[in-house]
Amino acid sequence: MSEEAVPQQGGPAQPKGLLQQMEELMASLNADLSALDADLQSTASTEETSKTG
């Protein structure tokens, strides 16, 4: 990803900015994983139903 290709180094305000970015990225990742989990569980339950029917 392009975010990894550009390391950012700055003054005293940078660590707080990086922490904020990390929190946003973790929240986004968590939401993506939750959506993926729900999708996989939905697919698994659909496959279970088609196997038994």
C-alpha positions as CSV (number, residue, x, y, z in Angstrom):
1,M,0.0,0.0,0.0
2,S,1.1,3.5,-0.6
3,E,0.9,4.4,3.1
4,E,3.7,2.1,3.9
5,A,5.9,3.4,1.1
6,V,6.0,6.9,2.5
7,P,7.5,7.1,6.0
8,Q,6.6,10.3,7.8
9,Q,8.9,11.9,10.2
10,G,8.2,15.2,11.9
11,G,8.3,17.4,14.9
12,P,6.8,17.0,18.4
13,A,3.2,16.9,17.1
14,Q,3.8,13.8,15.0
15,P,3.4,11.0,17.7
16,K,-0.1,12.2,18.5
17,G,-0.9,12.2,14.8
18,L,0.5,8.8,14.3
19,L,-1.5,7.5,17.3
20,Q,-4.6,8.9,15.8
21,Q,-3.9,7.3,12.4
22,M,-3.2,4.0,14.1
23,E,-6.5,4.1,16.0
24,E,-8.4,4.9,12.8
25,L,-6.7,2.1,10.9
26,M,-7.4,-0.3,13.7
27,A,-11.0,0.7,13.8
28,S,-11.3,0.3,10.0
29,L,-9.6,-3.1,10.1
30,N,-11.9,-4.2,12.9
31,A,-14.9,-3.2,10.9
32,D,-13.6,-5.0,7.8
33,L,-12.9,-8.2,9.9
34,S,-16.4,-8.0,11.5
35,A,-18.0,-7.8,8.0
36,L,-15.8,-10.6,6.7
37,D,-16.7,-12.8,9.7
38,A,-20.4,-12.1,9.2
39,D,-20.1,-12.9,5.5
40,L,-18.3,-16.2,6.2
41,Q,-20.8,-17.2,8.9
42,S,-23.6,-16.5,6.5
43,T,-21.9,-18.5,3.7
44,A,-21.3,-21.4,6.1
45,S,-24.9,-21.5,7.3
46,T,-26.1,-21.5,3.7
47,E,-23.8,-24.4,2.9
48,E,-25.0,-26.3,5.9
49,T,-28.6,-25.8,4.8
50,S,-27.9,-27.0,1.3
51,K,-26.0,-30.1,2.5
52,T,-28.8,-31.2,4.8
53,G,-31.6,-30.4,2.3
